[in-house]
């Protein structure tokens, strides 16, 4: 089965370089009309210029595709709205949004200026929120949409010197978890990517022989799948070096403590049992946690839930 995007309009943010560029090129090769968005700034988000976006558009057009360059800053909602309006004015719809734009300002938390914390959160988290908000009503109206968020192992698992980046990237997982619930009845699917690739963000922290294995082109197939008509929903896919995996957040069964034992000391004494992963489950919505805990307590107390 060939996955195609003929007559679909795809916006890829931060697509002048690296992963975003690979995504944009592959969507175009599969028939999509692509908005190549890139502010053109440096890795830390300073500066701007649209040469990179125009170069990607030129490559797409040289290969027979259809694309337009856009230099909107994803942290500025008015610019994002104008970008989406330009795409709709030209092509009539927006089918896919890939939130890829990002910056890095790494430093240990003790030494980090709060302005640098906010800047990274603004681009990764609020930038994704802005772009998603700008396409949401249109996707609801046309009863179709695919949104791909770019998370990271730095958020899911943590990484030294990246409290700002990690907070933003895990925030995107929470954003996805709520969006998929709200978008289901409108035919909108929302997924997240956890990429591992040799890009401007990783070229200085990995040796060359490892970077050679981590070509951005190996990540893009996961994005194409998550943006396809038959895509899954509310999934995190880790992709890198030709390896693809599903990331799952689970909760242990836990234990019930009677009222006279509900203190920190009894939790400490029972910690091994509380942390035991045997029988753990993947919850689908927040209310399932409430149901699980109430059910466990009711069973222990012999209370019937009606």
N, C-alpha and C positions, 0 to 999 in steps of 0.2 A: 504494500500500500504506500503510495507516494503522498507525502504531506505537502500541500500546495497552499498558497495564499493569493491566488489570482483574484483581482478586483478588491482585495482587502488593503486597508490603509494601516500602516504600522509606524508608531513613534518609538524611537530608541533614543533615550537621553544619554549624554556623554558618549556619543558614538563617533567622535572624531579620531579616537585612538583605541588601541587595545581591544578588550572584550566587546565594547560597544560597537566598534568598527566591524569586527567579525560578525556580530549579530546582524547589523544593518546590511552588510553585503550578502549574507546568506538568505535573509528574508527577501531581498530583491531578486536573488537568483531563483527563488521559489515563487516568483510572480507578484510579490507585494509592491505597493507604492510606499516608499519609505520617507519619513521625516527624519533627517539626520540632524539631531540636536547636539550642539556642543558649544559651550561658552568659550572654549579655547584658552582656558586658564592653565596655570601651572599645576603641579601635583598638589600644592597646598591651597589651591583655589584662588590665588591672586592672579591678576591680569586677565585679559580676554582678547578674543580675536576669532573670526569665523573661517580662517583659511583651512583648518583641518576638516571642518564639516564640508566645505566646498570641494575639497580634494576627494572625500569619500563619495560625494554626489557625482563628481566627474567620473570616478571609477565605475559607479553603478550605471551611469548613462552610457559609458563606453562599452559596457557589457550588455547593453540593450534594455536596461531597466529604467524605472521612473522614480525620481527622488527629488526632494527639496531640502536645502540647507536651512538651519535655524539656529540662531545664537542665543536663545532665551536662557536666562539664569533661572534655574529651577527653584531657587529660593524666593523669587519674586513672582507672586501669583498673577499679577497683571501681565507680565511677560509670557508666562505659561498659558494663560487664557488666550493671548494673541496668537501664540504658536498653534494651539488647537483650532482656533478660528480660521487660521490660514490654511490648515490642512483640510478642514471641512469645506471652506470656500472653494478650494481647488478640486477636491476629490469627493466631497459629499458625506464622508463618514470617517470614523476612527474605530478600527476593529481590535487592534492590539496596542498595548502600551508596555514597553519594557523600561522599567526604572533602573537605569544603570549608572547614572552620573554619581561621581563621588570624589572626595578629596581625602588627604591624610594630613594630620598634624600630630604625629606620635610624640609622646613624652610621658614619663611616669606621672601618676596623678599628683604626687606631692609637688612636682615642679611645673605642672601644667597650668597655664593661664586659663581662667574660665572662658575667656573670649575664644580661645582655641577649642575648648570643649563645645561651646555653642556653635561655632562655625561648622564643625564636622557633623553635629546632630542636625543642623539646619539643612545641609546639603543632602545627606543620606536619608534622614527620616522625614523632615518637613518638605524637602524637595520631592520625595516620592508622594507625600500626601498632597502637595500642590498639583502635581501632574495627574494624579488619580482623581482628585476632585474636579479638575478641569475636563476630564473625559467621562466622568461617571454618569451625568445626566444624559449625555448622548448615547452611551452604551445602554442605559436603561430604556431609553426611547426606542432604540433599534432592536432591543431585546437580544443583544449579543455583545460580548466583550471578553477579551482575555488580558489579564494584567499579570505581569511578572515582576516581582520585587527581587532585589539583589541583597540577600542577607550575607552572612559570613560565619566561618568557624570562630572568628574572633568574638562574635556576639553569642553564638550558641554555646561555645565552650570556654571562651576567654583567651586573651593573649596579652602578654606583658607589654606595657606602654601604650595600650590602646583602650583605655577606659571610655574615651569619647566615641571612638569608632565602634567598640563593642556594644555600648549602650544603644547607639543608633541602629545597629544591625539586629539586635535582639528586639528592639522596638518594632522593627518591620515585621517580625514574626507575629507579634501581637496584633499589629495592623492587619495582616493577612487573615488571622484567625477570626477577626470580627467581620472583615469585608466579605469573606466567602459566605457567611450566613446571610448578610444583607443582599448579596448579589445573586443568590441562587434563583430566585423567582424571575429575575430579568435575563437569565441566560449568561450571566457573567461568572467566569471562573478566575480564581486568584491563586497563584502559586509563588513559591520563592526559590531562588537559586542560591546555593552556597558554593561559589566557584574557587578553584585553585588554578591560577594561571600566571604565566610570566608576562607581567605588564609593567607600566611605570610604577605601580604601587609595590611590586615585589622584586624589581630588578636589583635593588641594593641590599636585599636581606637573604638572598639564596645564591648558592654557588652556580656557576655556569652550566655544569653538567646536569644539575637538577632543573634549572630553568629550561634547558633544551627539551626536557620531557613534558613541560607544562605549557604547551602551545595553546593560545586562546581558542584556536579553531576546534580544539577538543572539548571545549566547554559549550560552545554554541548549540550543538545538537540537543542538549537538555532544554535550552531556551525555546528552540523550535518546537519541541514536543510539548512543552508547557503552554505554548501559545496556539497550539493547533485546535481544530474543531473538536477532536476527541480527547482533549487534554484531561488529566485528572483535576482534582480540586482540593485546595488547602494542603498541598504537599510541599515539602522542602526537598529539593534534589541537590545533592552534593556532586560536583563534577570536576574532574581534573585528571590529566595524564591518561585519558581514555578510560577512566574508571567512573562509574555512575552508581550512586547509592541514595537510598531514601533515609532521611534523617527523621527520627521519631522521638517525641518527648513523652515519657511514660511516668506513671505514678504507682508506687508500691501499694500493696493491699492495705498496709497500715495495721494498727491495733486499736482496740477500744480500751480506754482507761475509765474505770468507775469514778464517780464524783470525788470520793475521798482520796484518789490517787492522781488527780489532775494537777500535778506540780512538776517543776523542772527536774526534780530528783528522780521521779518515776519515769520521765521521758528518757533521762540519761541511762537509767538502769535497763530500759527496754530498747535502747537505740538499735542494737544489732537486729532485733526482730522488726522494728519499724523500718529499717533500711533494707531489709531482705527483699531482693528483687523477684523472688519466686512468685509467680502469679500476678506480676504487675501488668497494667493495662494501659492502652493509649486512649485517653479521653478525647471526645470529639468536640464538646462544647463545655463552657465553664459550669453550666448547671449540672452536668454529669458528676462533677466532683461533689457538689452539694448532695445529690441523690445518693452517691456512693457512701459518703460519710454518715448521712442520716440512716441509710439502710443498715450499715454496720452497727451503729449505736442501737438502733431499734432491735436488731437481732440479739445483741448482747443483753438488752434489758427486757426482752420478751414482749416488746410493744408491737402491736399490729399497725402497719401503715395502710391507711385507706385513701 
